[in-house]
Amino acid sequence: MTQALSGPAATAGVDRALAHALADELVALTGALADLAYELGSEPETLRRHMVGIQSVDRITQVQLAVADILRSDAPAAARIDGVTLETLADRLRARVADAA
């Protein structure tokens, strides 16, 4: 059984520098995905045919940015999750942390 994260020393179970590096990678990927979604959405026919997929890319980028924020935070796990503005993601994270405790 895995112990849940708690306290400022716990940074997603990884070294703080690594957590920040991973967060930077997520932000860079988010930018690339956002650019792709913009490019695809700027073509009316592509937008009509792939609206759901393009919206999925937007949700993915929001989750990536939220995860990056969590990785960069020094707050306890509960506070990190409380800061997540995507309610469904926050709920999933709470459930997974509770299951791991």
DSSP file (Angstrom, degrees, kcal/mol; ACC not computed):
  #  RESIDUE AA STRUCTURE BP1 BP2  ACC     N-H-->O    O-->H-N    N-H-->O    O-->H-N    TCO  KAPPA ALPHA  PHI   PSI    X-CA   Y-CA   Z-CA
    1    1 A M              0   0    0      0, 0.0     2,-0.3     0, 0.0    99,-0.1   0.000 360.0 360.0 360.0 136.4    0.0    0.0    0.0
    2    2 A T        -     0   0    0     97,-0.1     2,-0.3    98,-0.0     0, 0.0  -0.690 360.0-123.9 -91.0 140.3    1.3    3.5   -0.9
    3    3 A Q        -     0   0    0     -2,-0.3    98,-0.2    98,-0.1     3,-0.1  -0.647  29.4-113.1 -84.1 140.9    1.3    6.3    1.6
    4    4 A A        -     0   0    0     -2,-0.3     2,-0.1     1,-0.1    -1,-0.1  -0.303  36.1 -98.7 -68.7 154.2   -0.6    9.5    0.6
    5    5 A L        +     0   0    0     71,-0.0     2,-0.3     5,-0.0    73,-0.2  -0.457  50.9 163.0 -70.9 143.3    1.4   12.7    0.1
    6    6 A S        +     0   0    0      1,-0.1     4,-0.4    -2,-0.1     3,-0.1  -0.976  33.2  21.1-158.2 153.3    1.5   15.2    2.9
    7    7 A G  S >  S-     0   0    0     -2,-0.3     3,-1.2     1,-0.2    -1,-0.1   0.201  90.5 -71.7  75.6 163.1    3.5   18.2    4.0
    8    8 A P  T 3  S+     0   0    0      0, 0.0    -1,-0.2     0, 0.0    67,-0.0   0.725 125.1  63.9 -66.2 -22.5    5.7   20.5    2.1
    9    9 A A  T 3  S+     0   0    0     -3,-0.1     2,-0.7     1,-0.0    -2,-0.1   0.742  84.9  85.2 -74.3 -21.1    8.5   17.9    1.6
   10   10 A A    <   +     0   0    0     -3,-1.2     2,-0.5    -4,-0.4     5,-0.1  -0.725  51.3 173.6 -87.2 114.8    6.2   15.7   -0.5
   11   11 A T  S >  S-     0   0    0     -2,-0.7     3,-2.3     3,-0.4     8,-0.1  -0.746  74.6 -57.6-122.1  81.6    6.3   16.7   -4.1
   12   12 A A  T 3  S-     0   0    0     -2,-0.5     3,-0.1     1,-0.3    -2,-0.1   0.757  97.9 -66.1  54.2  27.9    4.3   14.1   -6.0
   13   13 A G  T 3  S+     0   0    0      1,-0.2     2,-0.3     0, 0.0    -1,-0.3   0.603 116.2  96.1  74.8  10.2    6.7   11.4   -4.7
   14   14 A V  S <  S-     0   0    0     -3,-2.3    -3,-0.4     1,-0.1    -1,-0.2  -0.888  86.8 -78.8-130.1 160.8    9.6   12.8   -6.6
   15   15 A D     >  -     0   0    0     -2,-0.3     4,-2.8     1,-0.1     5,-0.2  -0.246  44.2-119.4 -53.2 141.9   12.6   15.1   -6.0
   16   16 A R  H  > S+     0   0    0      1,-0.2     4,-2.3     2,-0.2     5,-0.2   0.893 112.9  50.5 -56.5 -44.4   11.5   18.8   -6.1
   17   17 A A  H  > S+     0   0    0      1,-0.2     4,-2.2     2,-0.2    -1,-0.2   0.907 112.4  47.4 -62.6 -40.8   13.9   19.6   -9.0
   18   18 A L  H  > S+     0   0    0      2,-0.2     4,-2.9     1,-0.2     5,-0.2   0.908 109.3  53.8 -66.1 -40.9   12.5   16.7  -10.9
   19   19 A A  H  X S+     0   0    0     -4,-2.8     4,-2.2     1,-0.2    -2,-0.2   0.908 110.8  46.4 -59.1 -42.1    8.9   17.7  -10.2
   20   20 A H  H  X S+     0   0    0     -4,-2.3     4,-2.4     2,-0.2    -1,-0.2   0.887 111.7  50.9 -68.6 -38.4    9.6   21.2  -11.5
   21   21 A A  H  X S+     0   0    0     -4,-2.2     4,-2.0     2,-0.2    -2,-0.2   0.915 111.0  48.7 -64.5 -42.0   11.3   19.8  -14.6
   22   22 A L  H  X S+     0   0    0     -4,-2.9     4,-2.4     2,-0.2    -2,-0.2   0.903 109.9  52.2 -63.5 -40.7    8.3   17.5  -15.2
   23   23 A A  H  X S+     0   0    0     -4,-2.2     4,-2.3    -5,-0.2    -2,-0.2   0.915 107.8  51.6 -61.3 -42.6    6.0   20.5  -14.8
   24   24 A D  H  X S+     0   0    0     -4,-2.4     4,-2.3     1,-0.2    -1,-0.2   0.899 109.0  51.0 -61.2 -40.0    8.0   22.4  -17.3
   25   25 A E  H  X S+     0   0    0     -4,-2.0     4,-2.6     2,-0.2    -2,-0.2   0.912 109.2  50.6 -63.4 -42.2    7.7   19.5  -19.8
   26   26 A L  H  X S+     0   0    0     -4,-2.4     4,-2.3     1,-0.2    -2,-0.2   0.910 110.2  49.6 -62.1 -41.6    4.0   19.4  -19.3
   27   27 A V  H  X S+     0   0    0     -4,-2.3     4,-2.1     2,-0.2    -1,-0.2   0.907 111.0  49.5 -64.5 -41.1    3.7   23.2  -19.9
   28   28 A A  H  X S+     0   0    0     -4,-2.3     4,-1.9     2,-0.2    -2,-0.2   0.927 112.1  47.8 -64.0 -44.2    5.8   22.8  -23.1
   29   29 A L  H  X S+     0   0    0     -4,-2.6     4,-2.7     1,-0.2    -1,-0.2   0.884 108.5  55.9 -62.4 -37.5    3.6   19.9  -24.3
   30   30 A T  H  X S+     0   0    0     -4,-2.3     4,-2.7     1,-0.2    -1,-0.2   0.910 106.0  50.5 -61.5 -42.4    0.5   22.0  -23.5
   31   31 A G  H  X S+     0   0    0     -4,-2.1     4,-2.3     2,-0.2    -1,-0.2   0.911 110.7  48.9 -62.0 -41.9    1.7   24.8  -25.7
   32   32 A A  H  X S+     0   0    0     -4,-1.9     4,-2.1     2,-0.2    -2,-0.2   0.913 113.1  47.0 -65.0 -42.3    2.3   22.4  -28.6
   33   33 A L  H  X S+     0   0    0     -4,-2.7     4,-2.7     2,-0.2    -2,-0.2   0.904 111.2  51.5 -65.6 -40.3   -1.1   20.9  -28.2
   34   34 A A  H  X S+     0   0    0     -4,-2.7     4,-2.4     1,-0.2    -2,-0.2   0.910 109.6  50.0 -62.9 -41.5   -2.8   24.3  -28.0
   35   35 A D  H  X S+     0   0    0     -4,-2.3     4,-2.5     2,-0.2    -1,-0.2   0.912 111.4  49.1 -61.9 -42.2   -1.0   25.3  -31.2
   36   36 A L  H  X S+     0   0    0     -4,-2.1     4,-2.8     2,-0.2     5,-0.2   0.926 110.8  49.4 -62.6 -45.7   -2.2   22.2  -32.9
   37   37 A A  H  X S+     0   0    0     -4,-2.7     4,-2.7     1,-0.2    -2,-0.2   0.900 111.8  49.3 -61.4 -40.8   -5.8   22.7  -31.8
   38   38 A Y  H  X S+     0   0    0     -4,-2.4     4,-1.4     2,-0.2    -1,-0.2   0.930 111.4  49.2 -63.2 -45.3   -5.6   26.3  -33.0
   39   39 A E  H  < S+     0   0    0     -4,-2.5     4,-0.4     1,-0.2     3,-0.3   0.930 115.2  43.2 -60.4 -46.6   -4.3   25.2  -36.4
   40   40 A L  H >< S+     0   0    0     -4,-2.8     3,-1.0     1,-0.2     7,-0.3   0.889 113.8  51.8 -66.9 -38.8   -6.9   22.5  -36.8
   41   41 A G  H 3< S+     0   0    0     -4,-2.7    -1,-0.2    -5,-0.2    -2,-0.2   0.695  97.4  66.6 -72.6 -18.4   -9.7   24.8  -35.5
   42   42 A S  T 3< S+     0   0    0     -4,-1.4    -1,-0.2    -3,-0.3    -2,-0.2   0.629  86.9  76.9 -78.7 -11.3   -8.8   27.6  -38.0
   43   43 A E  S <> S-     0   0    0     -3,-1.0     4,-2.9    -4,-0.4     3,-0.2  -0.882  75.9-152.0 -99.0 108.4   -9.8   25.4  -40.9
   44   44 A P  H  > S+     0   0    0      0, 0.0     4,-2.4     0, 0.0     5,-0.2   0.846  92.8  47.8 -52.6 -42.2  -13.7   25.5  -40.9
   45   45 A E  H  > S+     0   0    0      2,-0.2     4,-2.3     1,-0.2     5,-0.2   0.921 114.1  46.4 -67.4 -42.4  -14.1   22.0  -42.5
   46   46 A T  H  > S+     0   0    0     -3,-0.2     4,-2.2     2,-0.2    -1,-0.2   0.911 111.6  52.6 -64.2 -42.1  -11.7   20.4  -40.1
   47   47 A L  H  < S+     0   0    0     -4,-2.9     4,-0.4    -7,-0.3    -2,-0.2   0.922 110.7  46.9 -59.8 -45.4  -13.3   22.2  -37.2
   48   48 A R  H >< S+     0   0    0     -4,-2.4     3,-0.6    -5,-0.2    -1,-0.2   0.918 117.0  43.2 -62.6 -43.5  -16.8   20.9  -38.2
   49   49 A R  H 3< S+     0   0    0     -4,-2.3    -1,-0.2     1,-0.2    -2,-0.2   0.767 126.8  29.0 -75.5 -25.9  -15.5   17.3  -38.7
   50   50 A H  T 3X S+     0   0    0     -4,-2.2     4,-2.5    -5,-0.2     5,-0.2  -0.008  73.5 127.2-128.6  30.4  -13.4   17.1  -35.6
   51   51 A M  H <> S+     0   0    0     -3,-0.6     4,-2.4    -4,-0.4     5,-0.2   0.902  78.1  49.3 -56.9 -45.1  -15.0   19.5  -33.0
   52   52 A V  H  > S+     0   0    0      1,-0.2     4,-1.9     2,-0.2    -1,-0.2   0.917 112.5  47.7 -63.8 -43.3  -15.2   16.8  -30.3
   53   53 A G  H  > S+     0   0    0      2,-0.2     4,-1.8     1,-0.2    -1,-0.2   0.898 111.6  49.9 -64.2 -40.8  -11.5   15.9  -30.8
   54   54 A I  H  X S+     0   0    0     -4,-2.5     4,-1.6     1,-0.2    -1,-0.2   0.884 109.9  51.0 -66.2 -38.6  -10.4   19.5  -30.7
   55   55 A Q  H  X S+     0   0    0     -4,-2.4     4,-2.1    -5,-0.2    -1,-0.2   0.859 106.4  55.7 -66.0 -33.9  -12.4   20.1  -27.5
   56   56 A S  H  X S+     0   0    0     -4,-1.9     4,-2.6     1,-0.2    -2,-0.2   0.891 103.3  54.3 -63.6 -39.1  -10.7   17.0  -26.1
   57   57 A V  H  X S+     0   0    0     -4,-1.8     4,-2.4     1,-0.2    -1,-0.2   0.909 106.7  52.1 -60.5 -41.0   -7.3   18.6  -26.8
   58   58 A D  H  X S+     0   0    0     -4,-1.6     4,-1.9     2,-0.2    -2,-0.2   0.919 110.0  47.9 -61.7 -44.0   -8.5   21.6  -24.8
   59   59 A R  H  X S+     0   0    0     -4,-2.1     4,-2.3     1,-0.2    -2,-0.2   0.906 110.5  52.5 -63.1 -41.0   -9.4   19.5  -21.8
   60   60 A I  H  X S+     0   0    0     -4,-2.6     4,-2.7     1,-0.2    -2,-0.2   0.923 108.4  50.0 -60.7 -44.4   -6.1   17.7  -22.0
   61   61 A T  H  X S+     0   0    0     -4,-2.4     4,-2.1     1,-0.2    -1,-0.2   0.883 109.4  51.6 -64.4 -36.7   -4.2   21.0  -22.0
   62   62 A Q  H  X S+     0   0    0     -4,-1.9     4,-2.0     2,-0.2    -1,-0.2   0.914 111.5  47.1 -64.5 -42.2   -6.2   22.2  -18.9
   63   63 A V  H  X S+     0   0    0     -4,-2.3     4,-2.7     2,-0.2     5,-0.2   0.919 110.2  53.0 -65.3 -43.5   -5.4   18.9  -17.1
   64   64 A Q  H  X S+     0   0    0     -4,-2.7     4,-2.3     1,-0.2    -2,-0.2   0.910 109.9  47.7 -59.2 -43.1   -1.7   19.2  -18.0
   65   65 A L  H  X S+     0   0    0     -4,-2.1     4,-2.1     2,-0.2    -1,-0.2   0.882 111.6  50.7 -66.9 -37.2   -1.5   22.7  -16.7
   66   66 A A  H  X S+     0   0    0     -4,-2.0     4,-2.2     2,-0.2    -2,-0.2   0.916 110.8  48.5 -64.8 -43.2   -3.2   21.7  -13.4
   67   67 A V  H  X S+     0   0    0     -4,-2.7     4,-2.6     1,-0.2    -2,-0.2   0.899 109.3  53.5 -64.2 -40.1   -0.8   18.8  -13.0
   68   68 A A  H  X S+     0   0    0     -4,-2.3     4,-1.7    -5,-0.2    -1,-0.2   0.916 108.3  50.0 -60.3 -42.9    2.1   21.1  -13.6
   69   69 A D  H  X S+     0   0    0     -4,-2.1     4,-1.1     1,-0.2    -2,-0.2   0.909 110.6  49.9 -62.0 -41.7    0.8   23.4  -10.9
   70   70 A I  H >< S+     0   0    0     -4,-2.2     3,-0.6     1,-0.2    -2,-0.2   0.921 109.4  51.3 -62.7 -43.9    0.5   20.5   -8.5
   71   71 A L  H 3< S+     0   0    0     -4,-2.6    -1,-0.2     1,-0.2    -2,-0.2   0.834 111.8  47.4 -63.0 -32.6    4.0   19.4   -9.2
   72   72 A R  H 3< S+     0   0    0     -4,-1.7    -1,-0.2    -5,-0.2    -2,-0.2   0.661  93.5 100.0 -82.8 -16.7    5.4   22.8   -8.5
   73   73 A S    <<  -     0   0    0     -4,-1.1     7,-0.0    -3,-0.6    -3,-0.0  -0.397  52.7-164.1 -77.6 146.5    3.5   23.3   -5.3
   74   74 A D        +     0   0    0     -2,-0.1   -64,-0.2   -63,-0.1    -1,-0.1   0.348  58.6 112.1-101.6   1.2    5.0   22.9   -1.8
   75   75 A A  S    S-     0   0    0      1,-0.1     5,-0.1    -5,-0.1    -2,-0.0  -0.258  81.6 -85.6 -71.6 160.2    1.6   22.7   -0.2
   76   76 A P     >  -     0   0    0      0, 0.0     4,-2.3     0, 0.0     3,-0.4  -0.255  46.9-102.7 -59.9 157.2    0.2   19.5    1.4
   77   77 A A  H  > S+     0   0    0      1,-0.2     4,-2.6     2,-0.2     5,-0.2   0.877 120.5  53.2 -53.2 -45.1   -1.6   17.2   -1.0
   78   78 A A  H  > S+     0   0    0      1,-0.2     4,-2.4   -73,-0.2    -1,-0.2   0.901 110.5  47.5 -60.8 -40.7   -5.1   18.2    0.1
   79   79 A A  H  > S+     0   0    0     -3,-0.4     4,-1.2     2,-0.2    -1,-0.2   0.879 110.1  53.1 -68.4 -37.3   -4.3   21.9   -0.5
   80   80 A R  H  < S+     0   0    0     -4,-2.3     3,-0.5     1,-0.2     4,-0.3   0.944 112.1  44.5 -60.7 -47.2   -2.8   21.1   -3.9
   81   81 A I  H >< S+     0   0    0     -4,-2.6     3,-1.8     1,-0.2    -2,-0.2   0.893 107.8  57.9 -66.3 -39.3   -5.9   19.2   -4.9
   82   82 A D  H 3< S+     0   0    0     -4,-2.4    -1,-0.2     1,-0.3    -2,-0.2   0.786 101.2  58.9 -60.9 -25.8   -8.2   22.0   -3.5
   83   83 A G  T 3< S+     0   0    0     -4,-1.2     2,-0.5    -3,-0.5    -1,-0.3   0.553  79.7 105.9 -79.8  -7.7   -6.4   24.4   -5.9
   84   84 A V    <   -     0   0    0     -3,-1.8     6,-0.1    -4,-0.3    -3,-0.0  -0.618  54.4-164.2 -76.5 123.0   -7.4   22.4   -8.9
   85   85 A T        +     0   0    0     -2,-0.5     2,-1.0     1,-0.1    -1,-0.2   0.629  68.9  87.7 -85.4 -13.7  -10.1   24.3  -10.8
   86   86 A L     >  -     0   0    0      1,-0.2     4,-2.6   -24,-0.1     3,-0.4  -0.762  67.5-160.6 -86.0 103.1  -11.2   21.3  -12.9
   87   87 A E  H  > S+     0   0    0     -2,-1.0     4,-2.6     1,-0.2     5,-0.2   0.860  85.7  51.1 -57.4 -42.4  -13.7   19.7  -10.6
   88   88 A T  H  > S+     0   0    0      2,-0.2     4,-2.1     1,-0.2    -1,-0.2   0.889 112.0  47.7 -65.7 -37.4  -13.7   16.3  -12.2
   89   89 A L  H  > S+     0   0    0     -3,-0.4     4,-2.7     2,-0.2    -2,-0.2   0.935 111.5  50.2 -66.2 -46.2   -9.9   16.1  -12.0
   90   90 A A  H  X S+     0   0    0     -4,-2.6     4,-2.7     1,-0.2    -2,-0.2   0.914 110.9  49.7 -58.4 -43.3   -9.9   17.2   -8.4
   91   91 A D  H  X S+     0   0    0     -4,-2.6     4,-2.2    -5,-0.2    -1,-0.2   0.916 111.3  48.5 -62.6 -43.5  -12.5   14.6   -7.6
   92   92 A R  H  X S+     0   0    0     -4,-2.1     4,-2.3     2,-0.2    -2,-0.2   0.908 112.5  48.6 -62.9 -42.1  -10.4   11.9   -9.3
   93   93 A L  H  X S+     0   0    0     -4,-2.7     4,-2.7     2,-0.2     5,-0.3   0.923 110.1  50.9 -65.6 -44.3   -7.3   12.9   -7.5
   94   94 A R  H  X S+     0   0    0     -4,-2.7     4,-2.5    -5,-0.2    -1,-0.2   0.925 112.0  48.0 -57.5 -44.6   -9.0   13.0   -4.1
   95   95 A A  H  X S+     0   0    0     -4,-2.2     4,-2.4     1,-0.2    -1,-0.2   0.906 112.8  47.5 -64.0 -42.2  -10.3    9.5   -4.8
   96   96 A R  H  X S+     0   0    0     -4,-2.3     4,-1.6     2,-0.2    -1,-0.2   0.889 112.7  48.2 -69.3 -38.6   -6.9    8.1   -5.9
   97   97 A V  H  X S+     0   0    0     -4,-2.7     4,-1.0     2,-0.2    -2,-0.2   0.907 112.8  49.3 -66.4 -41.3   -5.1    9.7   -2.9
   98   98 A A  H  < S+     0   0    0     -4,-2.5     3,-0.4    -5,-0.3    -2,-0.2   0.900 110.2  50.7 -64.1 -40.3   -7.7    8.3   -0.6
   99   99 A D  H  < S+     0   0    0     -4,-2.4    -1,-0.2     1,-0.2    -2,-0.2   0.843 110.1  50.6 -65.0 -33.3   -7.4    4.8   -2.2
  100  100 A A  H  <        0   0    0     -4,-1.6    -1,-0.2     1,-0.2    -2,-0.2   0.679 360.0 360.0 -79.6 -17.4   -3.6    4.9   -1.8
  101  101 A A     <        0   0    0     -4,-1.0    -1,-0.2    -3,-0.4    -2,-0.1   0.492 360.0 360.0 -73.2 360.0   -3.8    5.9    1.9
